[in-house]
Amino acid sequence: MPKKNREEEARLRKPYCPECNSDLVYDSDMGETVCSSCGLVVKEKEFDRGPEWKAFTIEEKESNPRVGPPSTPTLHDKGLGTKIDWKDQDSRGKRIKLRQKAQTYRMRKWQRRCRVSTPTERNLSVGLSEISKTGNIMQLPKNVVDTASVIYRKATEERLIRGRSILGVAAGSIYAACRKCGIPRTPDEVSKALEISKKELNRNYRFLIKELDYSMPVEDYKNYMNKFCNEMRIHGKSEEIAHKIYQAAKKERLTSGRGRGLSAAALYIATVLIGEKKTQREISETAGVTEVTIRNRYKDLKRELDFIVYL
């Protein structure tokens, strides 16, 4: 590469003006990057990659149908494929003639078949639709659904779904996305939403993180405790005390492998201290553990943290 071109490229990469070191300003009308002080044109004939129009109302948005939505990983073609609308209207909104309806129907049918033509595309279409539907049922944030879609797409590209059920891999992807994004969702909730067994969910989850080489963060049941308190409508003072008990147990390294049971026991102890009428059965059903587990974890907390609770 010639020295002159290298110097020119280095000059254009500078965030400041090469002459007076002032800030650079982008002129969208002229497509130029100019200096805000001396007016030096640093770069010209740039492409504006933003939208070509602005929509401030729904009417303005509907009047510009040429520009579609952005790409999304939740669709098998990432939302970039063409689609023939089911409405019998032309590009101007006028109804098409009667003799053209049969032709439009055939075009719509073959367009739908062409979008999903290979077994891989059919697999992606079914799996990603199940992930989106489950995300709506479980009220998951958009970033979790997108992350689960990316995990499922990678599993399809690596040919990991062969011999496994689509629902099982989709469930494993959703649970892995919840763990990765820090959203408190238990395997019981995911398996119940997809109507599969918890054993199948755990098997597919372990298989995905092993084959795709994902490093999952350590699950902190502090977020689960907030979720349990919201579902049971527990007083804020009880929630605060439960968090303090759980943090004390975490410092003593009691939460390793027993996080959910300890969080349920800490929540039960906090409700007893405040005087809230929450039974072990109510807390166990919400937390997804047994009453025996709560009693055993309570004994561990009482022995290690050295406090007395009058039941």
SULDAHU-V980737 format. One record per residue. RES is the residue in one letter. PHI is phi in whole degrees, -180 to 180 (* if undefined). PSI is psi in whole degrees, 0 to 359 (none if undefined). NEAR is the number of other ideal C-beta (glycine too) atoms within 10 Angstrom. Layout:
RES_PHI_PSI_NEAR / RES_PHI_PSI_NEAR
This chain:
M_*_127_6 / P_-60_153_7 / K_-65_324_7 / K_-63_318_8 / N_-68_323_9 / R_-64_319_10 / E_-66_320_11 / E_-65_318_11 / E_-66_320_10 / A_-65_325_10 / R_-68_322_13 / L_-73_335_11 / R_-78_348_7 / K_-68_136_11 / P_-78_353_7 / Y_-124_165_13 / C_-64_130_21 / P_-71_347_14 / E_-95_312_13 / C_-122_5_12 / N_59_30_11 / S_-91_170_14 / D_-70_150_10 / L_-98_147_17 / V_-127_136_14 / Y_-95_124_13 / D_-97_105_12 / S_-70_334_9 / D_-70_318_6 / M_-96_348_12 / G_70_37_13 / E_-128_151_15 / T_-107_116_17 / V_-123_161_18 / C_-79_137_19 / S_-75_348_13 / S_-106_300_14 / C_-95_349_10 / G_82_14_12 / L_-68_131_15 / V_-83_108_11 / V_-84_322_18 / K_-146_141_13 / E_-133_167_11 / K_57_47_7 / E_-87_151_13 / F_-86_134_6 / D_-89_108_10 / R_-90_9_5 / G_-82_180_8 / P_-67_150_10 / E_-84_356_8 / W_-154_164_11 / K_-119_137_9 / A_-118_116_13 / F_-100_345_7 / T_-134_168_8 / I_-67_325_8 / E_-64_319_8 / E_-67_325_11 / K_-67_319_13 / E_-72_337_10 / S_-80_354_11 / N_-122_71_12 / P_-80_354_10 / R_-71_328_7 / V_-91_117_11 / G_-91_184_11 / P_-72_164_8 / P_-71_167_9 / S_-68_147_10 / T_-140_139_16 / P_-76_355_18 / T_-81_355_19 / L_-115_148_18 / H_-65_330_22 / D_-102_15_15 / K_60_21_13 / G_74_13_14 / L_-99_355_11 / G_-79_160_13 / T_-81_157_9 / K_-146_131_12 / I_-92_119_13 / D_-67_154_9 / W_-76_345_9 / K_-74_134_10 / D_-82_70_15 / Q_-135_153_12 / D_-89_189_12 / S_-66_339_7 / R_-94_1_5 / G_90_3_10 / K_-87_147_9 / R_-71_137_11 / I_-76_163_13 / K_-74_160_10 / L_-63_321_8 / R_-72_347_7 / Q_-95_353_13 / K_-66_319_12 / A_-64_320_9 / Q_-65_319_10 / T_-65_323_18 / Y_-64_316_13 / R_-65_320_10 / M_-64_319_12 / R_-65_320_15 / K_-66_314_11 / W_-72_330_11 / Q_-66_320_13 / R_-66_323_11 / R_-72_324_9 / C_-70_328_11 / R_-65_327_15 / V_-123_84_17 / S_-108_328_9 / T_-101_159_8 / P_-59_325_8 / T_-65_318_14 / E_-67_322_15 / R_-65_319_13 / N_-62_314_19 / L_-63_318_22 / S_-62_315_15 / V_-70_314_15 / G_-65_316_24 / L_-69_327_24 / S_-67_323_15 / E_-66_321_20 / I_-64_316_28 / S_-65_318_19 / K_-65_318_13 / T_-66_324_21 / G_-61_322_21 / N_-70_322_11 / I_-67_317_12 / M_-87_359_18 / Q_57_50_6 / L_-84_148_23 / P_-64_162_13 / K_-65_325_10 / N_-67_330_12 / V_-70_317_21 / V_-64_319_23 / D_-65_318_18 / T_-64_318_23 / A_-63_322_30 / S_-66_321_26 / V_-66_319_14 / I_-63_316_25 / Y_-65_321_29 / R_-64_319_18 / K_-65_321_15 / A_-64_324_23 / T_-69_318_20 / E_-65_326_11 / E_-85_3_11 / R_59_44_9 / L_-93_350_17 / I_-88_346_20 / R_-61_126_7 / G_87_1_6 / R_-123_155_16 / S_-76_148_14 / I_-65_319_18 / L_-65_322_19 / G_-65_316_20 / V_-68_323_25 / A_-64_320_30 / A_-65_317_29 / G_-62_322_29 / S_-66_319_29 / I_-67_316_32 / Y_-67_322_26 / A_-65_321_23 / A_-66_321_25 / C_-64_318_23 / R_-65_319_20 / K_-69_324_18 / C_-92_358_17 / G_74_30_11 / I_-97_123_17 / P_-74_100_17 / R_-137_129_20 / T_-85_158_16 / P_-60_330_17 / D_-63_320_11 / E_-66_317_17 / V_-67_315_24 / S_-66_325_21 / K_-69_322_14 / A_-67_325_19 / L_-96_358_24 / E_59_48_9 / I_-128_170_18 / S_-78_153_12 / K_-66_328_14 / K_-64_317_10 / E_-66_321_18 / L_-61_310_23 / N_-64_323_15 / R_-65_315_14 / N_-71_325_25 / Y_-64_313_22 / R_-64_324_12 / F_-66_319_16 / L_-67_313_22 / I_-70_337_18 / K_-78_313_9 / E_-75_325_12 / L_-89_358_14 / D_58_53_6 / Y_-95_139_13 / S_-105_111_6 / M_-89_141_11 / P_-70_156_9 / V_-67_131_8 / E_-73_121_15 / D_-103_118_15 / Y_-81_8_22 / K_-64_320_16 / N_-67_325_14 / Y_-66_325_20 / M_-64_319_26 / N_-60_319_15 / K_-65_316_18 / F_-62_319_22 / C_-65_322_21 / N_-68_320_11 / E_-68_325_11 / M_-94_356_18 / R_56_52_8 / I_-86_147_21 / H_-61_148_15 / G_-63_328_9 / K_-66_320_14 / S_-65_320_22 / E_-63_319_20 / E_-64_316_13 / I_-66_321_19 / A_-63_321_27 / H_-65_320_18 / K_-65_319_12 / I_-64_318_23 / Y_-66_319_24 / Q_-65_321_13 / A_-64_320_15 / A_-67_326_22 / K_-68_323_16 / K_-66_328_10 / E_-85_4_12 / R_61_44_8 / L_-98_351_19 / T_-90_355_23 / S_-65_112_9 / G_76_0_8 / R_-133_27_17 / G_-62_316_21 / R_-69_317_20 / G_-65_320_24 / L_-68_322_26 / S_-65_321_29 / A_-66_319_28 / A_-66_319_29 / A_-63_322_27 / L_-67_321_29 / Y_-66_317_29 / I_-62_319_23 / A_-65_319_26 / T_-66_325_24 / V_-67_319_17 / L_-65_321_16 / I_-81_334_17 / G_99_17_9 / E_-77_144_16 / K_-93_81_7 / K_-122_120_19 / T_-83_165_11 / Q_-64_327_18 / R_-66_317_11 / E_-61_315_13 / I_-69_322_21 / S_-67_321_19 / E_-68_324_14 / T_-74_318_18 / A_-82_345_25 / G_79_29_16 / V_-126_170_21 / T_-88_163_15 / E_-67_328_15 / V_-64_321_11 / T_-63_318_19 / I_-63_318_23 / R_-67_321_14 / N_-68_319_15 / R_-70_330_25 / Y_-64_319_21 / K_-65_322_11 / D_-64_316_16 / L_-65_318_23 / K_-64_322_14 / R_-75_318_9 / E_-83_324_13 / L_-92_348_15 / D_58_62_7 / F_-136_164_11 / I_-119_131_5 / V_-124_126_12 / Y_-89_113_5 / L_-92_none_6
